[in-house]
Amino acid sequence: MYIDVCFDLICPWCYIGKRRLQRALGLRPALQAQLHWRPFLLNPTMQPDGIDHKGYLLNKFGSEARVRRLLGALEQTGQTEEIDFHFEDIEQTPNSTNAHRLVRYGSEFGQGEPVVEALFRAYFVEGRNIGQLQELTAIGQSVGLDSKAVETYLHSEKDVEWVNSQNDVTHRLGINGVPCFVINHEMALQGAQPPEVLARLFDAATA
C-alpha cells in the first residue's frame, strides 16, 4: 500500500495525525505500507528567518483567549498520543522549507519517518527552531545521518524547488488542510482521524 502523507512540520495536528497513522498501521500488521512524505506549506511566503510565534498565533486566531483554548485542547489531545506539547517554549514560527528538505534527504536513506518524528519532537516538545540549519543538521545526526553530508546538503539549493513543486501539487489536487492521507493515489482522508477510521480506509483500499 502506497500512502502519501501531506503535512507541514509546524502543524501540531500533523504530529497527532502521524502518531495516529502509526497506530492505525499497527491495527493492520499484515499491510505492506510505503509512506511518502509530501510537503504542504501552511505559510509558503514565510520569510526565511520565520516570525515571532506568539505574534503569529495572535494574528492567526485573533485573541489570546482563543489561542489559550486552542492550545489547551491540543495539549489534551496530544496526551492521548503520548505527545507532551510545550507550546510555551516555542519562540519562533519557522519557514519549514528546509525542514521538509531534511525529510526528503533522510528518505533517500530510509530514514524519512525517524526524521519526521525527530523534527516534530524538536519543535513541539523541545521548542527548538527547526528553521535554523544548525538545528536541522543536529537533528539529522540524531537519527544516524552523516552530519557533514547533511550540512553540505542543507547549505545547497538542492530540493528547494522540489518542496515548492510538491506544495503546488497538493494544493492543485484540492487538498486545503493537513494532515491529509492519500491511499494508492485514489482515496483520501483529511484530518487527524482516529486510528480505527484510518484502518477502515486501508480496508476499503485493499478490498
C-alpha positions as CSV (number, residue, x, y, z in Angstrom):
1,M,0.0,0.0,0.0
2,Y,1.2,3.4,-1.0
3,I,0.4,6.2,1.5
4,D,1.1,9.8,0.7
5,V,1.2,11.9,3.9
6,C,0.6,15.5,3.1
7,F,1.7,17.6,6.1
8,D,3.6,20.5,7.5
9,L,6.2,20.3,10.2
10,I,4.8,23.3,12.1
11,C,1.3,21.8,12.2
12,P,0.5,20.2,15.6
13,W,-2.4,18.3,14.2
14,C,0.0,16.7,11.7
15,Y,2.1,15.5,14.6
16,I,-1.0,14.0,16.2
17,G,-2.0,12.6,12.8
18,K,1.3,10.9,12.3
19,R,1.0,9.1,15.7
20,R,-2.5,8.0,14.8
21,L,-1.3,6.8,11.4
22,Q,1.3,4.6,13.1
23,R,-1.4,3.2,15.5
24,A,-3.7,2.5,12.5
25,L,-0.9,0.6,10.8
26,G,-0.4,-1.3,14.0
27,L,-4.1,-2.4,13.7
28,R,-3.3,-3.9,10.3
29,P,0.1,-5.6,10.8
30,A,-0.2,-7.6,7.5
31,L,-0.2,-4.4,5.4
32,Q,2.9,-3.6,3.5
33,A,2.8,0.2,3.7
34,Q,5.1,2.6,2.0
35,L,5.0,6.1,3.5
36,H,5.8,9.1,1.3
37,W,6.1,12.5,3.0
38,R,4.6,15.3,0.8
39,P,5.2,18.9,1.8
40,F,2.2,21.2,2.3
41,L,3.4,24.6,3.3
42,L,1.0,26.4,5.6
43,N,2.9,29.6,5.1
44,P,4.5,29.4,1.7
45,T,5.5,33.1,1.7
46,M,7.0,33.0,5.2
47,Q,10.2,35.0,5.4
48,P,13.4,32.8,5.7
49,D,14.0,33.6,9.3
50,G,10.4,32.9,10.4
51,I,8.4,35.2,12.7
52,D,7.6,35.6,16.4
53,H,5.5,32.6,17.4
54,K,3.2,34.4,19.8
55,G,2.5,37.2,17.3
56,Y,1.9,34.6,14.6
57,L,-0.8,32.8,16.8
58,L,-2.5,36.1,17.7
59,N,-2.6,37.2,14.1
60,K,-4.0,33.8,13.1
61,F,-6.6,33.2,15.8
62,G,-7.5,36.8,16.9
63,S,-7.2,36.8,20.6
64,E,-5.1,35.5,23.5
65,A,-8.1,33.8,25.0
66,R,-8.8,31.8,21.8
67,V,-5.2,30.9,21.5
68,R,-5.2,29.5,25.0
69,R,-8.3,27.5,24.4
70,L,-6.9,26.0,21.2
71,L,-3.5,25.2,22.6
72,G,-5.1,23.7,25.7
73,A,-7.3,21.4,23.6
74,L,-4.2,20.4,21.6
75,E,-2.3,19.6,24.7
76,Q,-5.1,17.4,26.0
77,T,-5.3,15.6,22.6
78,G,-1.6,15.2,22.5
79,Q,-1.5,13.4,25.8
80,T,-3.7,10.6,24.2
81,E,-0.9,10.1,21.6
82,E,1.9,10.4,24.1
83,I,2.9,13.8,22.8
84,D,3.9,16.3,25.5
85,F,3.4,19.6,23.7
86,H,5.3,22.6,25.1
87,F,3.9,25.4,23.1
88,E,5.2,27.9,25.7
89,D,8.8,27.0,24.7
90,I,8.3,27.9,21.0
91,E,9.7,31.3,20.3
92,Q,9.7,31.3,16.5
93,T,7.4,30.1,13.8
94,P,9.9,29.0,11.2
95,N,9.9,28.8,7.5
96,S,9.5,25.0,7.1
97,T,11.1,24.6,3.7
98,N,14.5,23.4,4.9
99,A,12.9,21.0,7.4
100,H,11.0,19.4,4.6
101,R,14.2,19.2,2.6
102,L,15.7,17.3,5.5
103,V,12.8,14.8,5.4
104,R,13.5,14.4,1.7
105,Y,17.2,13.8,2.3
106,G,16.5,11.3,5.1
107,S,14.0,9.4,3.0
108,E,16.8,8.7,0.4
109,F,18.5,6.7,3.2
110,G,15.3,5.0,4.5
111,Q,15.1,7.5,7.4
112,G,12.1,9.6,6.4
113,E,9.9,8.6,9.3
114,P,12.6,9.0,12.0
115,V,13.5,12.4,10.6
116,V,9.8,13.5,10.7
117,E,9.4,12.3,14.3
118,A,12.6,14.0,15.4
119,L,11.6,17.3,13.7
120,F,8.1,17.2,15.3
121,R,9.6,16.4,18.7
122,A,12.3,19.1,18.4
123,Y,9.8,21.8,17.6
124,F,6.7,20.9,19.6
125,V,8.3,19.3,22.7
126,E,11.7,20.8,22.9
127,G,10.9,24.3,21.5
128,R,13.8,24.2,19.0
129,N,13.9,26.4,15.9
130,I,13.6,23.9,13.0
131,G,14.2,26.7,10.6
132,Q,17.8,27.0,11.6
133,L,20.3,25.0,9.5
134,Q,22.4,24.2,12.6
135,E,19.4,22.7,14.4
136,L,18.4,20.7,11.3
137,T,22.0,19.3,11.0
138,A,21.9,18.2,14.6
139,I,18.5,16.6,14.2
140,G,19.7,14.7,11.1
141,Q,22.7,13.5,13.0
142,S,20.5,12.4,15.9
143,V,18.8,9.8,13.6
144,G,22.0,8.5,12.2
145,L,22.6,10.7,9.2
146,D,26.1,11.9,8.4
147,S,26.3,15.4,9.9
148,K,28.8,16.8,7.3
149,A,26.8,15.4,4.4
150,V,23.6,16.9,5.9
151,E,25.2,20.3,6.4
152,T,26.5,20.3,2.9
153,Y,23.1,19.4,1.5
154,L,21.2,22.0,3.6
155,H,23.6,24.8,2.6
156,S,22.9,24.0,-1.1
157,E,19.8,24.7,-3.1
158,K,19.1,21.0,-3.8
159,D,15.4,20.1,-3.4
160,V,14.2,23.6,-2.7
161,E,12.3,23.5,-5.9
162,W,11.0,20.0,-5.2
163,V,9.5,21.2,-1.9
164,N,7.8,24.1,-3.7
165,S,6.5,21.9,-6.5
166,Q,5.2,19.3,-4.1
167,N,3.4,22.1,-2.3
168,D,1.9,23.3,-5.5
169,V,0.8,19.7,-6.5
170,T,-1.0,19.1,-3.2
171,H,-2.9,22.4,-3.5
172,R,-3.8,21.7,-7.1
173,L,-5.3,18.3,-6.0
174,G,-7.7,20.3,-3.9
175,I,-6.1,19.5,-0.5
176,N,-6.8,22.6,1.6
177,G,-5.8,21.3,5.0
178,V,-3.4,18.9,6.7
179,P,-2.8,16.2,7.6
180,C,-4.2,14.5,4.6
181,F,-3.6,10.8,3.8
182,V,-3.9,9.7,0.2
183,I,-4.0,5.9,-0.3
184,N,-2.7,4.4,-3.5
185,H,-3.3,7.7,-5.3
186,E,-7.0,7.1,-5.2
187,M,-8.6,7.5,-1.7
188,A,-8.0,10.5,0.6
189,L,-8.8,11.2,4.2
190,Q,-8.2,14.7,5.7
191,G,-7.6,15.5,9.3
192,A,-6.0,13.7,12.3
193,Q,-8.6,10.9,12.2
194,P,-8.8,8.2,14.9
195,P,-6.7,5.1,14.1
196,E,-9.9,3.0,13.6
197,V,-11.1,5.4,10.9
198,L,-7.8,5.2,9.1
199,A,-7.7,1.4,9.4
200,R,-11.2,1.2,7.7
201,L,-9.8,3.3,4.9
202,F,-7.0,0.8,4.5
203,D,-9.5,-2.0,4.3
204,A,-11.5,-0.1,1.6
205,A,-8.4,0.5,-0.4
206,T,-7.4,-3.2,-0.3
207,A,-10.9,-4.7,-0.8
